[in-house]
Every structure is written in C-alpha cells, then in structure tokens.
Amino acid sequence: MKAALFLMLLICSLSINANNSTEAFVTKNVHLKAEPSNHATAITEVAKDQAVVISERQGGWYKAQFQHAIGWIKIFYIRFKASSNTETRSGLGALFSSTQSAHSDVTLTTGVRGINEKQLSEAKPNWLALHNMKEQHTSKEVAELFAKAGLLEKQTVQYAKQEENR
Amino acid sequence: MKIFLIILFSTLLLSCKGLVIGGVDIGKAVDITSKAVSDNEINQEQEVVLGEQMTSIILGASTLHPDKNLQTYVNRVGQWVAMQSERTSLHFYFAVVDTQAINAFAMPGGYIIVTSGLIDLLDNEAELAAVLAHEIAHVNFKHHVKAIEKAQSATLLTDLALFAGDVYQAKEGSSDYYQNRAIAESLFNSTITLYSKGLERDDEFHADSSAVTLLARSGYDPYAMAQVLQKLSVLNADDSNLQLLFNSHPHPTDRLSSIENTYDRLTLSEGEILSDRFKMFVK
C-alpha cells in the first residue's frame, strides 16, 4: 500500500515536471551558463539545433536542461516547436510562464470567429462602439495611482540607437 | 487652373472662421481643412479624427468585450505605459474586442484595440503592457499616418483630411458621415489595406524595439516583450485566428532576432511582472 502510494506520488511529480518544461532547440552555438548572466561560468557548449528542455524564465534567460546539465541560455537563442492547429494551450501557459496561467485552457482551432481580412472588408463603421470605447478612458491621475499600487516605478530609459535616427 | 481652384477653395474656407451653423463649429472644421490644403500634412487634430474613423471600422468587424472590469484594467495599464511615451498631449483609448483571433491594432491619434484571444495568450501584466507598448509605439511614431501619406496621392491625402473635417462637423448625432462617397471609400479602403496587409516590416521592428524602452520606463519587466514574441512564435501560422496577425506582421522569430539588438544596447532594470493582479482581472 505504502509502495503504491509512493509510486502514485512519483508519477504525479513526473507529470508536473513534464507540464512545466518544454522542448526547444538552440539557434546557434551557445554556452550553457551556470547563472542567468553574461559573466557567469560556462557549464558546457550547446551546438546549433541541439534540443534542450526549458523550465523557466528569469529576465532575458531561460533555464535549460541539455543532456544531464542544467544551466541558462539567452532567450533569443531559443526557439520552441510550433503548435498544431488543434493543440490546446494547456501546455503553453506552463511552457512560458514563471506562474501558472489562470486561463490556459483556450483551444486554438480553425474556423472560430475572429477578425480576418474578409470580416474587415465587410465591416460597417460602429460609432456606438467607438463612443463606448471612449467612455472607458482612464485619466492620468488614475493611471498614476494604479501604477503606484503595483509598485511600478518610472525609469529613465532612452530608445535604442536605431530609434534616435528616425 | 487646379492651383487657382485650390486658392479659391482655401479662401472660401478661411472666410468661414468663427462661423457656427446648426450648432456645428464650421470655423473649427475649417481650421482642420485649410491646414490640410495649405501644407498637405495631417496635423494632430486631423490625425485624431482620422483615427476615430478607422477605429469605428475595426470595431465594426468585431464586438467590444462585455467585461467592464477587463476594459478598465486594460485602459489603466495602457494609459500608464502611454504616459511614458513622447506624445503626452494625445488622449489614448484602449479597448478589448471579444474574439479568439490573436491580434492588436493601433489607429492614428491614440486608439488601440486588443483581442481577447491575444489576452488569453498572456500570463501577466508585464506581457499585456508589452502588447500595448508595441501599439503605443506605432501611434507615437505615427507609423500609420506615414503609411497613408506614402500610399496615397497628394490630392487624396488632402481629400482624406477634408473628409475628416466633414465628419468633425457632422459629429453631433448626424447620420451624414458618408455624404462624400468617393472620399469615404478611399478612407475605408485605406483602413482595410493598412490593417489587412500591415505596416512595413521596419515599422514593426521599430515598434517592438520602442516597446522595450516603454516597458522599462513604466517599471515593467522589459523582457516581457521578448517573451510575448516567443509565445507568438509557437503558434501555427495556418490557424485562421492568426491569419491577420501573420499577414500584417513579420514572423515572430524574425521579430525576436531583430529585437535582440535593442536589448544589447540598453541598460535595463529587472521590472515588475504582476501576475497576481493580471489574474484578478483576466479570467
């Protein structure tokens, strides 16, 4: 009985691990870093197109398992496998987020009503909806209080160089 | 002859200054139109009116999401991010439309629409802020206005601005918005083309890059933008819900590659993610 219980717990644990990690591949030869930092020690090298398993994100880094080594790879050098048309997003929330999504069971299926080119071309201007949209406007004062409640602090950050030239 | 007509028309318009007919401030409308005739550029007031027309068409293709709390939440996040942009004189309006399609739209003058399908894809407030920051950047840098200016002949651009003036006059409960069918059709076609085919790739990359800065300025996790692009990149381009998104934007993997340079060039703090607050409003 005790052994059966242990086995069940083990299966549950493995299942959770499977849901919280996702297979991906690297887009170039990269170092698996010991910490999520450019200055961290390289544990090993991962060659282009090699498969890794991603479990979480921290800033611009993904925690990745490569063979038996676990470390960190920059977010830009990781690509995930595209989903199929009928795949549910139950895995995706866990895949990407550091937290579990509260609405991760949306199914991506074809043929569901959405905005597409045809609907756009057949659209008639909806002035009432525009009026209602404008009614929802948030003042700057309310937005300041909202930011404060979320502990959001203004930072001084310039645009990257390419914007300065525009 | 054409120049003479323009001068004559401008003179007639200018003579209307201060004139109010049937409660309609013709003088104000004339200010808009005469400016367009004289320098053939869209000023901020015209941009806002033009944006209203375009927004009404986009809203005509879907319906507003019925959850008022969600609408308020998105407006608060959006307003906070917009306050970090350069165009603080604009009033920004945000709306969620109820569709499983995954997309977001920015219209000139500060009108931004996001689909509930896209919100469903997100996991925290920083990611929502990233989506809105991308659209705010389009408004900030007038990408759509510039696209219209580039695509339309000079005459048509002036006509569009004149039409916007007509609509401004007819705003007070009038149903006479389409009195000039030819110009109305131009505006309609411009809107459909812009939002079906999308902006130039560089404008999209520019908006992504600027969104990183806007996120950082707002105190959010700046890497939320890259995370959203990763999420988009795994979606299947053949999905009908994504048709418009993939038709109108570069592929997310190209956007990810492009945005890497931005992160390399900026010194960024960690920023907030705010998962719990997001879950309170997004069910």
Interface residues (C-beta under 8 A of the other chain):
Chain A: R57 G59 G60 I75 F76 I78 R79 F80 K81 A82 S83 S84 N85 E87 R89 L92 G93 L95 F96 S97 S98 T99 S101 A102 H103 V106 L108 T109 T110 G111 V112 R113 G114 I115 N116 E117 Q119 L120 S121 E122 A123 K124 P125 N126 W127 A129 L130 N132 M133 K134 Q136 H137 T138 S139 K140 V142 A143 E144 F146 A147 G150 L151 L152 E153 K154 Q155 T156 V157 Q158 Y159 A160 K161 Q162 E163 R166
Chain B: E52 Q53 T55 S56 I57 I58 L59 G60 A61 S62 T63 L64 K68 Q71 T72 N75 R76 V77 G78 Q79 W80 M83 Q84 H91 Y93 F94 A95 V97 T99 Q100 A101 I102 N103 Y111 I113 T115 G117 D120 L121 D123 N124 E125 F141 Y177 T191 I192 Y195 S196 H206 S209 S210 V212 T213 A216 R217 S218 G219 Y220 D221 Y223 A226 Q227 Q230 K231 S233 V234 L235 N236 A237 D238 D239 S240 N241 Q243 L244 N247 T253 L256 S257 I259 E260 N261 T262 Y263 R265 L266 T267 L268 S269 E270 E272 I273 L274 S275 R277 K279 V282 K283
